[in-house]
Amino acid sequence: MSSKNIIGLIKESAFSNEIIPINETQLNQSNIPAKKRDSIYNGIEECEKAKREYFAIINDIHFLLTNNKELTQEEKLVYCNKERYFMKLYLKEVLTKLKNIFLD
């Protein structure tokens, strides 16, 4: 996994005030056990996969909204609600996965 995918993800430890930046180099140099590191890598990969899946759906809906001039206001509202629904699903899934990573 490349550092670009996981740079910027920061977790404040529940047991101290230590802030742990999560990127490959720092994670490999940290005193985090290998099993936990693997869990973090797997969780981040699952988040990336979810992002790709949901982002494709959200992009399709948004493209339809912005490029179809024949939609009525009611139809636009329906598509906006669907777009919002998929954004919420994505965020819910990612938050669940991140919670599982850090609360193991």
TIRO-2110 file (N, C-alpha, C; in Angstrom, 1 decimal):
// TIRO-2110
0.8, -1.2, 0.0, N, 1, A
0.0, 0.0, 0.0, CA, 1, A
0.9, 1.2, 0.0, C, 1, A
0.5, 2.2, -0.8, N, 2, A
1.4, 3.4, -0.9, CA, 2, A
1.1, 4.3, 0.3, C, 2, A
2.0, 5.1, 0.6, N, 3, A
1.9, 6.1, 1.7, CA, 3, A
0.8, 7.1, 1.3, C, 3, A
0.7, 7.4, 0.0, N, 4, A
-0.3, 8.4, -0.4, CA, 4, A
-1.7, 8.1, 0.0, C, 4, A
-2.0, 6.7, 0.1, N, 5, A
-3.4, 6.3, 0.4, CA, 5, A
-3.7, 6.5, 1.9, C, 5, A
-2.6, 6.6, 2.8, N, 6, A
-2.9, 6.6, 4.2, CA, 6, A
-2.3, 7.8, 4.9, C, 6, A
-1.6, 8.7, 4.2, N, 7, A
-1.1, 9.9, 4.8, CA, 7, A
-2.2, 10.8, 5.2, C, 7, A
-2.1, 11.4, 6.4, N, 8, A
-3.1, 12.3, 6.8, CA, 8, A
-4.1, 11.7, 7.8, C, 8, A
-4.1, 10.3, 7.9, N, 9, A
-5.0, 9.7, 8.8, CA, 9, A
-4.4, 9.7, 10.2, C, 9, A
-5.0, 10.4, 11.1, N, 10, A
-4.4, 10.6, 12.4, CA, 10, A
-5.3, 10.1, 13.5, C, 10, A
-4.8, 9.4, 14.4, N, 11, A
-5.6, 8.8, 15.5, CA, 11, A
-5.0, 9.2, 16.8, C, 11, A
-5.8, 9.7, 17.7, N, 12, A
-5.4, 10.0, 19.0, CA, 12, A
-5.6, 8.8, 19.9, C, 12, A
-4.5, 8.4, 20.5, N, 13, A
-4.6, 7.2, 21.3, CA, 13, A
-5.6, 7.3, 22.5, C, 13, A
-6.4, 6.3, 22.8, N, 14, A
-7.3, 6.4, 23.8, CA, 14, A
-6.6, 6.3, 25.2, C, 14, A
-5.4, 5.8, 25.2, N, 15, A
-4.7, 5.6, 26.5, CA, 15, A
-3.7, 6.7, 26.8, C, 15, A
-3.5, 7.6, 26.0, N, 16, A
-2.5, 8.6, 26.2, CA, 16, A
-2.8, 9.8, 25.3, C, 16, A
-2.1, 10.9, 25.5, N, 17, A
-2.2, 12.0, 24.6, CA, 17, A
-1.4, 11.9, 23.3, C, 17, A
-0.8, 10.8, 23.1, N, 18, A
0.1, 10.5, 22.0, CA, 18, A
-0.7, 10.6, 20.7, C, 18, A
-0.2, 11.3, 19.7, N, 19, A
-0.9, 11.3, 18.4, CA, 19, A
-0.1, 10.5, 17.5, C, 19, A
-0.8, 9.6, 16.8, N, 20, A
-0.1, 8.6, 15.9, CA, 20, A
-0.4, 8.9, 14.5, C, 20, A
0.6, 9.5, 13.7, N, 21, A
0.3, 9.7, 12.3, CA, 21, A
0.4, 8.3, 11.6, C, 21, A
-0.5, 8.0, 10.8, N, 22, A
-0.5, 6.7, 10.1, CA, 22, A
0.0, 6.8, 8.7, C, 22, A
1.3, 6.5, 8.5, N, 23, A
1.8, 6.3, 7.1, CA, 23, A
2.8, 5.2, 7.2, C, 23, A
3.1, 4.6, 6.1, N, 24, A
3.9, 3.4, 6.1, CA, 24, A
5.2, 3.5, 6.9, C, 24, A
6.0, 4.6, 6.6, N, 25, A
7.3, 4.7, 7.3, CA, 25, A
7.2, 4.9, 8.8, C, 25, A
6.3, 5.8, 9.2, N, 26, A
6.1, 6.0, 10.7, CA, 26, A
5.5, 4.7, 11.3, C, 26, A
4.6, 4.1, 10.7, N, 27, A
4.0, 2.9, 11.2, CA, 27, A
5.0, 1.8, 11.4, C, 27, A
5.8, 1.6, 10.4, N, 28, A
6.9, 0.5, 10.5, CA, 28, A
7.9, 0.9, 11.5, C, 28, A
8.2, 2.1, 11.8, N, 29, A
9.2, 2.5, 12.8, CA, 29, A
8.6, 2.6, 14.2, C, 29, A
7.3, 2.5, 14.3, N, 30, A
6.7, 2.7, 15.6, CA, 30, A
6.8, 1.4, 16.4, C, 30, A
6.3, 1.4, 17.6, N, 31, A
6.4, 0.2, 18.5, CA, 31, A
5.0, -0.5, 18.5, C, 31, A
4.2, -0.2, 17.5, N, 32, A
2.9, -0.9, 17.3, CA, 32, A
3.2, -2.3, 16.9, C, 32, A
2.6, -3.3, 17.5, N, 33, A
2.8, -4.7, 17.2, CA, 33, A
2.5, -5.0, 15.7, C, 33, A
3.2, -5.9, 15.1, N, 34, A
3.0, -6.3, 13.7, CA, 34, A
1.5, -6.6, 13.4, C, 34, A
0.9, -7.4, 14.3, N, 35, A
-0.5, -7.8, 14.1, CA, 35, A
-1.4, -6.5, 14.0, C, 35, A
-1.2, -5.6, 14.8, N, 36, A
-2.0, -4.3, 14.8, CA, 36, A
-1.7, -3.5, 13.5, C, 36, A
-0.4, -3.5, 13.1, N, 37, A
0.0, -2.8, 11.8, CA, 37, A
-0.8, -3.4, 10.7, C, 37, A
-0.8, -4.8, 10.6, N, 38, A
-1.5, -5.5, 9.6, CA, 38, A
-3.0, -5.1, 9.6, C, 38, A
-3.5, -5.0, 10.8, N, 39, A
-5.0, -4.7, 10.9, CA, 39, A
-5.2, -3.3, 10.4, C, 39, A
-4.3, -2.4, 10.7, N, 40, A
-4.4, -1.0, 10.2, CA, 40, A
-4.3, -1.0, 8.6, C, 40, A
-3.3, -1.7, 8.1, N, 41, A
-3.2, -1.7, 6.6, CA, 41, A
-4.4, -2.3, 6.0, C, 41, A
-4.9, -3.4, 6.5, N, 42, A
-6.1, -4.0, 5.9, CA, 42, A
-7.3, -3.1, 6.0, C, 42, A
-7.5, -2.4, 7.2, N, 43, A
-8.6, -1.5, 7.3, CA, 43, A
-8.6, -0.4, 6.3, C, 43, A
-7.4, 0.2, 6.2, N, 44, A
-7.2, 1.3, 5.2, CA, 44, A
-7.5, 0.8, 3.8, C, 44, A
-7.1, -0.4, 3.4, N, 45, A
-7.4, -0.9, 2.1, CA, 45, A
-8.8, -1.1, 1.9, C, 45, A
-9.6, -1.6, 3.0, N, 46, A
-11.0, -1.7, 2.9, CA, 46, A
-11.7, -0.4, 2.7, C, 46, A
-11.2, 0.6, 3.4, N, 47, A
-11.7, 2.0, 3.2, CA, 47, A
-11.5, 2.5, 1.8, C, 47, A
-10.4, 2.3, 1.3, N, 48, A
-10.1, 2.7, -0.1, CA, 48, A
-11.0, 2.0, -1.1, C, 48, A
-11.3, 0.7, -0.9, N, 49, A
-12.2, -0.1, -1.7, CA, 49, A
-13.6, 0.5, -1.6, C, 49, A
-14.0, 0.8, -0.4, N, 50, A
-15.4, 1.3, -0.3, CA, 50, A
-15.5, 2.7, -0.9, C, 50, A
-14.4, 3.5, -0.8, N, 51, A
-14.4, 4.8, -1.5, CA, 51, A
-14.6, 4.7, -3.0, C, 51, A
-13.8, 3.7, -3.6, N, 52, A
-13.9, 3.6, -5.0, CA, 52, A
-15.3, 3.1, -5.4, C, 52, A
-15.9, 2.2, -4.7, N, 53, A
-17.3, 1.7, -5.0, CA, 53, A
-18.3, 2.8, -4.9, C, 53, A
-18.4, 3.4, -3.7, N, 54, A
-19.4, 4.5, -3.5, CA, 54, A
-19.1, 5.7, -4.4, C, 54, A
-17.9, 6.1, -4.6, N, 55, A
-17.6, 7.2, -5.4, CA, 55, A
-18.0, 7.1, -6.8, C, 55, A
-17.9, 5.9, -7.3, N, 56, A
-18.4, 5.6, -8.7, CA, 56, A
-19.9, 5.8, -8.8, C, 56, A
-20.6, 5.4, -7.8, N, 57, A
-22.1, 5.5, -7.8, CA, 57, A
-22.4, 7.0, -7.7, C, 57, A
-21.8, 7.7, -6.7, N, 58, A
-22.1, 9.1, -6.5, CA, 58, A
-21.7, 9.9, -7.7, C, 58, A
-20.6, 9.6, -8.3, N, 59, A
-20.2, 10.3, -9.6, CA, 59, A
-21.2, 10.2, -10.7, C, 59, A
-21.8, 8.9, -10.8, N, 60, A
-22.8, 8.7, -11.9, CA, 60, A
-24.0, 9.6, -11.6, C, 60, A
-24.5, 9.6, -10.4, N, 61, A
-25.6, 10.3, -10.0, CA, 61, A
-25.4, 11.8, -10.2, C, 61, A
-24.2, 12.3, -9.8, N, 62, A
-23.9, 13.7, -9.9, CA, 62, A
-23.8, 14.1, -11.4, C, 62, A
-23.2, 13.2, -12.2, N, 63, A
-23.1, 13.5, -13.6, CA, 63, A
-24.5, 13.7, -14.3, C, 63, A
-25.4, 12.8, -13.9, N, 64, A
-26.7, 12.8, -14.4, CA, 64, A
-27.4, 14.2, -14.0, C, 64, A
-27.2, 14.5, -12.7, N, 65, A
-27.8, 15.8, -12.2, CA, 65, A
-27.3, 17.0, -12.9, C, 65, A
-26.0, 17.1, -13.2, N, 66, A
-25.4, 18.3, -13.7, CA, 66, A
-25.5, 18.3, -15.3, C, 66, A
-25.7, 17.2, -15.9, N, 67, A
-25.7, 17.2, -17.4, CA, 67, A
-27.0, 17.0, -18.0, C, 67, A
-28.0, 16.6, -17.3, N, 68, A
-29.3, 16.4, -17.9, CA, 68, A
-30.2, 17.6, -17.6, C, 68, A
-30.4, 18.4, -18.6, N, 69, A
-31.2, 19.6, -18.5, CA, 69, A
-32.7, 19.4, -18.5, C, 69, A
-33.1, 18.1, -18.8, N, 70, A
-34.5, 17.8, -19.0, CA, 70, A
-35.2, 17.4, -17.6, C, 70, A
-34.4, 17.3, -16.6, N, 71, A
-34.9, 16.8, -15.3, CA, 71, A
-35.8, 17.9, -14.7, C, 71, A
-36.9, 17.5, -14.1, N, 72, A
-37.8, 18.5, -13.4, CA, 72, A
-37.1, 18.7, -12.0, C, 72, A
-37.6, 19.7, -11.3, N, 73, A
-37.1, 20.0, -10.0, CA, 73, A
-37.4, 18.8, -9.0, C, 73, A
-38.5, 18.2, -9.2, N, 74, A
-38.8, 17.0, -8.3, CA, 74, A
-37.8, 15.9, -8.6, C, 74, A
-37.5, 15.6, -9.9, N, 75, A
-36.6, 14.6, -10.3, CA, 75, A
-35.2, 14.9, -9.7, C, 75, A
-34.8, 16.2, -9.8, N, 76, A
-33.5, 16.6, -9.3, CA, 76, A
-33.4, 16.3, -7.8, C, 76, A
-34.5, 16.6, -7.1, N, 77, A
-34.6, 16.4, -5.7, CA, 77, A
-34.4, 14.9, -5.3, C, 77, A
-35.1, 14.1, -6.1, N, 78, A
-34.9, 12.6, -5.9, CA, 78, A
-33.5, 12.2, -6.1, C, 78, A
-32.9, 12.7, -7.2, N, 79, A
-31.5, 12.3, -7.4, CA, 79, A
-30.5, 12.9, -6.4, C, 79, A
-30.8, 14.1, -5.9, N, 80, A
-30.0, 14.7, -4.8, CA, 80, A
-30.1, 13.8, -3.6, C, 80, A
-31.3, 13.4, -3.3, N, 81, A
-31.5, 12.6, -2.1, CA, 81, A
-30.7, 11.2, -2.2, C, 81, A
-30.7, 10.7, -3.4, N, 82, A
-30.0, 9.4, -3.6, CA, 82, A
-28.5, 9.6, -3.5, C, 82, A
-28.0, 10.7, -4.0, N, 83, A
-26.6, 11.0, -3.9, CA, 83, A
-26.2, 11.2, -2.5, C, 83, A
-27.0, 11.9, -1.7, N, 84, A
-26.8, 12.1, -0.3, CA, 84, A
-26.8, 10.8, 0.5, C, 84, A
-27.8, 9.9, 0.1, N, 85, A
-27.9, 8.6, 0.7, CA, 85, A
-26.6, 7.8, 0.5, C, 85, A
-26.1, 7.7, -0.7, N, 86, A
-24.9, 7.0, -0.9, CA, 86, A
-23.7, 7.6, -0.2, C, 86, A
-23.6, 8.9, -0.1, N, 87, A
-22.5, 9.5, 0.7, CA, 87, A
-22.6, 9.1, 2.1, C, 87, A
-23.8, 9.1, 2.7, N, 88, A
-24.0, 8.7, 4.1, CA, 88, A
-23.6, 7.2, 4.2, C, 88, A
-23.9, 6.3, 3.3, N, 89, A
-23.6, 4.9, 3.4, CA, 89, A
-22.0, 4.8, 3.4, C, 89, A
-21.4, 5.5, 2.5, N, 90, A
-19.9, 5.5, 2.4, CA, 90, A
-19.3, 5.9, 3.7, C, 90, A
-19.7, 7.1, 4.3, N, 91, A
-19.2, 7.6, 5.5, CA, 91, A
-19.4, 6.6, 6.7, C, 91, A
-20.6, 6.0, 6.7, N, 92, A
-21.0, 5.1, 7.8, CA, 92, A
-20.0, 3.8, 7.7, C, 92, A
-19.8, 3.3, 6.5, N, 93, A
-19.0, 2.2, 6.3, CA, 93, A
-17.5, 2.5, 6.7, C, 93, A
-17.0, 3.6, 6.3, N, 94, A
-15.6, 4.0, 6.6, CA, 94, A
-15.5, 4.2, 8.1, C, 94, A
-16.4, 4.9, 8.7, N, 95, A
-16.3, 5.1, 10.1, CA, 95, A
-16.4, 3.8, 10.9, C, 95, A
-17.2, 2.9, 10.5, N, 96, A
-17.2, 1.5, 11.1, CA, 96, A
-15.9, 0.8, 11.0, C, 96, A
-15.3, 0.8, 9.8, N, 97, A
-14.1, 0.2, 9.6, CA, 97, A
-13.0, 0.8, 10.4, C, 97, A
-12.9, 2.1, 10.4, N, 98, A
-11.9, 2.8, 11.2, CA, 98, A
-12.0, 2.6, 12.7, C, 98, A
-13.3, 2.5, 13.1, N, 99, A
-13.5, 2.2, 14.6, CA, 99, A
-13.0, 0.8, 14.9, C, 99, A
-13.3, -0.1, 14.0, N, 100, A
-12.8, -1.5, 14.2, CA, 100, A
-11.3, -1.6, 14.2, C, 100, A
-10.6, -0.8, 13.4, N, 101, A
-9.2, -0.8, 13.4, CA, 101, A
-8.6, -0.3, 14.7, C, 101, A
-9.1, 0.9, 15.2, N, 102, A
-8.5, 1.5, 16.3, CA, 102, A
-9.1, 1.0, 17.7, C, 102, A
-10.2, 0.4, 17.7, N, 103, A
-10.7, -0.1, 19.0, CA, 103, A
-10.5, -1.6, 19.2, C, 103, A
-9.7, -2.2, 18.3, N, 104, A
-9.4, -3.7, 18.5, CA, 104, A
-8.4, -3.8, 19.7, C, 104, A
END
